Amino acid sequence: MTKRIPKKRKYDSSKRQARALETQTQIIEVAKQLFIRDGYTRTTIIAIATEAGVAPETIYSMFGNKRAILMGTMNGFIPGDGNPVPEFVRASIQEVESERNQNRQIQLFAQRMRRIMEHSASLIEVLRVAAKTEADMEALLNKYLNGRFQGMGYFIDCLLANGPLRSRMDKLNATETIWALTSAEVYTLLVAERGWSADEYEIWLAETLTRLLLP
């Protein structure tokens, strides 16, 4: 009689991946709090590991170094996600692209910027401070600012696809205008310093951009 060999169970990696993603998310959240509270330089891998309840080796294996963790906190993404564009931003980009009314495009854009600033304005200040003394942080800051400028230019392209800008407003001038108005510095001045609510910031941004950009 032939002895039956039991079939091997297929290895289900979904649970392991889910646990890893949960750990990455926890590390990102803890690191964000420490970066804002203590600054980039004073926040160590050991401090992040202690607060997150994981071994430092776990952080190194997932992120590699502290710079990558800061990038993760700023971008609002988890490395395992495979996409450097935050999940909450992707849908809003698609909405702006598909919208055919310029006024509505600006409203959607203002919503997107409000959400981004709520998440990252404080972290951008952390990066600016670190950039004064650390060359790699200065390079990261310049990369962020250049990338943001390109993103503003793409938004202007989306507007131009549906109609003209106001008289004597070309693409470069329009890009520079929204690049300045949507900066973390302006958001911090209005919300943190002047006490505006996030709703008030969003309404102001939409109304201001509409007046400055559209005919």
C-alpha positions, 0 to 999 in steps of 0.5 A, a space after each residue: 500500500 502506497 503511503 500518502 504524503 501530506 500536502 505542504 501548507 502554502 505559506 501565508 505571508 499576509 499576516 506577517 506583512 500586516 504585522 510589519 506594516 503595523 510596526 512601520 506605522 508605529 515607528 513613523 508615528 513615534 518618530 514624528 512626535 519625537 522629531 517635533 518635540 526634540 528636533 532631528 539631531 537630538 532624536 536618536 534611533 535608540 529613543 525611537 525604538 524605546 518609545 515604539 517598543 521595538 529593537 533598534 535592529 528592527 528600525 535599521 532593517 526597515 528604514 536603514 537610517 534616521 534620515 529615511 525615517 524623517 522622509 517617511 514622516 514627512 511624506 506620510 507613507 510607509 516604505 512597504 507601500 511602494 509609492 512615495 506619494 502619500 495615500 491621502 494625496 493620491 486621490 486628491 491629485 486624481 480629482 484635480 486632474 479630472 475636474 473640468 471647472 477651474 474654480 472647483 479645481 482650486 477648491 480641491 487643491 486648497 483641500 489637498 494643501 490643507 491636509 498636507 500642511 496639517 500633517 507636515 508643516 511642523 516636520 518641515 520646520 524640523 527639517 529647516 532647523 536640521 539643514 542649518 547644521 547637517 549637509 544631508 539635511 540641507 540636501 533633503 530640504 532642497 530636494 523637498 522644495 524643488 519637488 514641491 515647486 514641480 508639483 505646483 507647476 503640474 497643478 497650473 498645467 491642470 488649470 490651463 487644460 481647462 482655460 486661461 489664467 488671468 491677464 499677464 499671469 504666465 505659468 512661471 509666475 502662477 507657479 511661484 505664486 502658489 508655491 509661496 502661498 502654500 508654504 509651511 511658513 505661511 500655514 504656520 503663521 496663520 494657523 499657529 501664530 494667528 490662531 486660524 482654524 484649518 477650515 479658515 486656512 482652506 477657505 482663505 487659500 481657495 479664495 486668494 488663489 481664485 482671485 490671483 490666478 483666474 480671469 
